[in-house]
Amino acid sequence: MSIDHIRLKNIKTQQNIILHLIFELVSNPTIKSAQIQQITQTLVKTVTAIEKICFNQQATPANLSRSSRQIYSWMKFLTEEVNLQLHLESTLRVQQIAQQMLAKHGQSVKLMIEFTSFALLYKGKRSGDAANIIVNEGFINASEEVITALVESALFGRNQDNTRLIRSFASSEEYSNVLLELDLIAEVIAENPQGKFYNLNELFDKLNREYFAATLAKPRLAWSQINTYRKFGHYEPARDRVVISLTLDNGSVPEFVSEFVLYHELLHKYHGTNWVQGRRMVHTREFRVSESQFKLYNEASRWLEKLATGQTSKRRRVYNQ
């Protein structure tokens, strides 16, 4: 077996067990903390076993095959309490909306709802009196309107309005934040702030003096190991770590562009997370006011938009999310 492609035979089966446990939990009128704890323990046990397999082969989860790595990252993502809570709430929302729609159409259908990490935005399967709705994990922060559009499309087919809503959210920062977090989980990040061109420690010290009166505690700073074009930075509160895309450690990209992305991520640390009507909000009005105070805000924004659209003409403004 090649160390570069460790394939775990039973990982898909284990994922399906967890997905069914989650759906059984949300289908229960009263969600019990003991059941949530059981799911968390199952996730942690499975993730730990996978990491042990990798360690025994002198490898890391980054060496897993693509499908195994995707499932491992999904499981690891859900071991964090806030992520599992959002996952459960979103699964419940989809179930409730689907039941309401089916009742409205006079249909009695056995439902199965899955939020998971896969290549599609969503998928609907109907067979006889059973229906399975599979939704990309990126939608766990979606609004009621977007979830309703997803459910209707999965159960009854697409229409122009629903497709527009779904695609709009799939181009948003809330969606890409989740996808990048999943991408980073299995990536081995050598936490070296010194890039080939720019040093994140130096950029932090400069930004801390200019915008935070030198009062912001320094998070862990790292360059990613891969180039990304959908998203150029990410703040991980649980690890107090900022990861900046390797794309920006380039002599052809002005230093102020890397500064701006780092500043954006530092604002996540500074402002924290707010909850509004059950939704996690990180880009509040206060956040945007602070962001706009960056001295080269417009120039940096244009640079990032150019980098993003230069790689994919189908995506809209998706910089620094």
Beta strands, then each sheet from edge to edge (+ up, - down):
strand 1: 110-116
strand 2: 122-127
strand 3: 130-136
strand 4: 220-223
strand 5: 233-236
strand 6: 241-244
strand 7: 274-276
strand 8: 279-281
sheet 1: 1+ 3+ 2-
sheet 2: 4+ 6+ 5-
sheet 3: 7+ 8-
end
